[in-house]
Amino acid sequence: MGVRQTLNVMSEKWLESRIPANSSVRLNRKNIFIFPGLFGFFYLLMTVCLFVLAVNYQNNLLLFLSQCLSSLFLISLFTAYKNFARITVSAQQPQPVYAGETAYLTVKAMGSAHSPKGMLEVGMKNDKNSYYINFDAGESQFAVPIATTTRGKCRLPRVTLRCAYPLGILRCWTHLDFGQELWVYPSPQAADKTFSEHDMSDGNKRNTIPGSDDFFALHPFQPGDPLNKVAWKKVAKGGEWASKVFIRQQSAVTWLDISTLNTDIETSLSMLCWQVNRLSRRQHPFGLKLGDVIIPPAMGKLHEQTCLEALSLYPGSYPK
Amino acid sequence: MMHARLPVASYLPSLLIAIFYAVISVSLVADTHFWILLLCLCACVVRLFLYLGWYNHAPGKRTVNLLALLASVTLITTSENMDVLHIMVNLLLLACSLKLILLHRRRDFYQLVISGVFIVACGFIFYQSLAWSLFYISVFALLIMVLISAHTPAMKLSQQCKRALILVLQALPIAVLLFVFLPKVPPFWKMPEGHSGETGLSEYMTPGDIAGLTKSEKLAFTASFTGVVPAPQQRYWRAIVLEDFDGNSWFVSDTRRYASAQLQHMGKQFDPKVRGKPFRYEVISEPTQQRWLYALDTAIPASEAGRRDIQQGWNYQLTANQPLFSRFAYKVESFPDTKRDQGIASLDKQLNLHVPTQTNPQTQLWAKKLRARYSDNHAYADAIMMYFRENGFEYTLAPSAMLYDPVDSFLFNYKAGFCAHFASAMAYALRLAGIPARVVSGYQGGKQINDTTINVYQYDAHAWVEAWLDDSGWQTFDPTTQVAPSRITAGFEEAARFSGELTGEHPFTGLGHLEAFAFFRNLSAQMDFLWGKWFLGFNSEKQNAFFTQLLGELSPWKLSLLGVAIVLTILSALALYFLPNWRRKNYPLHYKLYMAATAQLYRQCHIERQKKSPGELLRTLEIQLSPIALTPFRVITAYFEYCEYGGPPVSAAEAKAASREFSKALKQHSR
C-alpha cells in the first residue's frame, strides 16, 4: 500500500468522524473547509510583491493598494464562508441501474433565508469531473452522473461541493456523505436458453398463477401493477386503489437456476438478469435459484427487484 | 467541468476585462510603445466582436504564439533606452493583449487579473496626482468587478456592481487603518536610478543644443513655508551643480562624484555651519527617478528623518539616498546669510578652474583683454554682467543652434539665448580669468498658490553661476537678470507671455487668460498639494508625529497597546460586517421573549417549534414539559398572543418575569 493510499484511508477515516453520513446536511463550521486556491496563493504573492515594490519605491499609493488587497482577502474569507454556510444539501436515493449504465445522484442545494450566490461546483470525491449549480440563475439541484462498471451494491462515495464566490481567492468546500447506496444490477444479456418449467411440489397439483383469463380477486394496488387491471370503479367511489387479479391455470412456474448455465458466472448472471426482465415484462411467474439463495416464484415489480438485487450480490448471500 | 472552456459570446466577464485593458492601455500611452497600445486595442476589439457574436472563432493558438514571438523580438529591439520598469509594463501589456485574444479558461482570467493589478501598480508609480490616483483606483475597482462577475455569470450587472461595491467598501476601512497605523518601513534595498522623464533638469547642460529647454508645465515640486516666504528674486532652488566644462557642455564632475563617495566611505559628513535667520519649509518633490533634491541656499535637512534620508553634498547640494520614484517630502531649513566657504577649498578650486583651451578662441581673447582692464575679481565679474546688458543681448526661448564654439557664437554672433547660454558664457569667462566658477542648475521662482505654499513647475528650470571671488566663498551671479529682469521678478510664465514667444504653442494662451480657468487650475493645484502632503507624503516621520499627537510621549508599551487596539478594531469591524446578530432587526419585546424561549427549548430539550403556531406548540408541550417550565411558557405564549392578536391582556413585566422563570426551569431540567 503506497503512502498516498494510506493517506487516503486516513483522510477517509477522519472525514467519517468529522462529517458523518446524513441524508440532509446544513453546511456549518463543522463541515466546511476553507483555504486559498492556486489563484489565492498567487494573489497573496502579488500582494507581497506589491508591498516590496511600494516600500522600495516609497510609494504610498502602492502601499495602500497592497493593504487594500490584503484587507480584501480578509473580507473575501468571511464573505465566502458566510455564503457557503447558507446552503443546506440533500440527496435523493439514486435509481438502480444495470452495470455499464450511468446512475444519477440528484443533489439538492437549498439556501436558508438568504439564497446563496455564485456557482456551486458539484462532483463525486476523487472524480475530476464536476458540474455547476448556478444559484443566480435560480438552479438548486443537479443530477450528478455516476459511471458504473461492475454489479453489486455500492456505497456511494462522498460528494464534493465547492464554491469560489466571491472573488475566487478563497475556496470553500466540503465532502458530504449522504449515506446513499446504489444498486448496480448485472448488465442484461440476451439468452436463448429456455429454462425448465417444473413444479416445486408434486407434478399433479396445478397452480393457479396470475393470468388474464378469469377474474379471481381484488388485491391492494402495488406499484408496477398494470394500469388496465386497476379496479377503477372502486377507485372512483373513493376507495383504496386495488388491482383486479385474474388467474390462469398453469402447470408450472419457470425456475431460473444458475447451475443450469455452463458459462462463467458473470455471463450467467447477465443472462439471468435478462430473463428476469423478460419474464417480469410478460408477467410470467418465476423463481430464482442462485446456489444457496432461493427466491420462491412470484411476480411483480417487487419480486423483480428482489431477484435483480440477489443477482447483483451473488455469490454473496442475499440479506433478508 | 473544472477546466472547461468558458462561453465566448455574450460572456460578460470577458467583455469587462477587455474594457479594463482598453482603458488602462490608453492611460499608459506615454509610457508604452505605440504599437503595443494598438495591439492591446485590437485584442479588445476582437473580444468585443466575440462578445457580440459577430465573429465566431477566436484566432488559433498557433497564430497567437507566432504573434507573440514577433512582438517580443520587436519589443527587445525597440526598448534600448528604457528602464526596467517601463520594459516590464510594455511586456506585461503585450502579454496580456495576446492572452486576451486567447482567453477561454477561468485560469486565463486569473492571470489577466493579476497582471492587471500589476499594471495598475505601475500606473501608480508613473502618475501620482489626485486625479490620476482616483482614475487608477476606479480602474482597480473595475478589476474587482471582473472577478465577481467571473464567479457569478448569471447575476444581473447591477447586482454584480452592488456586490463589488460592498466588498470594496468593507475592505476600505481596514485598509485605511492598516495604512495609517502599520509602521512605515525603509526601502529593503537600493534601487537603480531610472530615466528622468519630463523634467527641466539633467546632469549635463549643452547650451548650444536647443533641446535643452523644456516648456513643460508639469509640477516639479511644492514648497510650503512656516513663517516668512522668500521674495521671488530670492528663490533660487539649487538642484545640481555642474563643474565640468568641455567647451560645449557642462557636466556633473566625475572627480566630485568620486571624492564624495570616498568621503562618505570614510564616514566624513559635510556639516556646514549656518548663521542668520532661516527659512523653514517642507518640499514635496514629484517623482524624478533621480536623487537630486531642491533647496534654497544654504540648506540643511531639518528633521531626524531628513538627516537619515538626505545626504548633504560638499557643494551644498542635497541628494536623497534613494531615487525619487514617488513623491518625496522632506523638511529643510535654509540660511541665506551663510558664507559658502566651508567645502574642501582645494578641491573646489581645482575642479572649477579647469578650462578647455581648444575651443572658443574668441572668448579666450576677449576674456584676456577684459581681465587686463579689471584686475579685481569683483570688478571683473561686474564687467561681464555689464557686457551682457550693454551689448544688445536678448533673452529668447528659441535660440539658434550653436554647435561649434558655442560660447563664441553666443557672445559675438547671435547674442540671444536663454539662461543656460548666459550662465555657461559667464562661468567660462570667469574661469578664463582664473576665478573658480561653476554652473548651478535648478529652478527659479515658482508660483505662490496660497499664503505659505509655492508651486514650482518644470518651466521654472533655470541655470545660474557661482563664483569664488574672495574669502567670502561662493557667490551667486545670475547673468540672465541683466537682459530679462522680469524672468526673475515675475516668473517664467509672465516673462514668456510678455515676450509673446509661447503664443500658439503652449498652454498659457487662450484658456489660460480666463478667470474661471485660472481659478480651477489654482484649486486643483491646492488639492494636489494637500493630497501630496497628507497621503503621498505620509512617511514614518508624519506617522510618528501623528502617534505622538494621539498618545502623547511614545513608549514601547503604549505602541504595543496601540497595536492590540488596531487588531481589536479590525476584528470588531469584521464582526460588524459578518455576525448576523448585529444587523438583526430590532424586534418588539414579545417577539424577543418568545423567540428566546423557543430557542432555549430547542437547545436544552431538543423540541423544535417547526412551523407550529404558538397555540399548537403549547398544546404539544403540555405533554412533554414539566409543570414548572410549562406555567411560565404559558404566560410567554399568552403575552405573545395578546400583543400579536389581542387575546386576554398580559403585562410586559409579567412576561419578563415568566421568561426568567422559564429559563431557570429549563436549566434545572437540563441538569
Interface residues (C-beta under 8 A of the other chain):
Chain A: F39 F42 Y43 M46 C49 L50 V52 L53 V55 N56 Y57 Q58 N59 N60 L61 L62 L63 F64 L65 Q67 C68 L69 S70 S71 L72 L74 I75 S76 F78 T79 K82 K117 G118 M119 E121 K128 N129 S130 Y131 N134 D136 A137 A164 Y165 P166 L167 G168
Chain B: M1 M2 R106 R107 Y110 I114 V117 F118 V120 A121 F124 I125 Q128 S133 Y136 F140 I144 L147 I148 A150 H151 T152 P153 A154 M155 Q159 R163 L167 V168 Q170 A171 L172 I174 A175 L178 F179 L182 V185 P186 P187 F188 W189 M191 Q322 F325 S326 F328 F535 L536 G537 F538 N539 I570 L574 Y577 F578
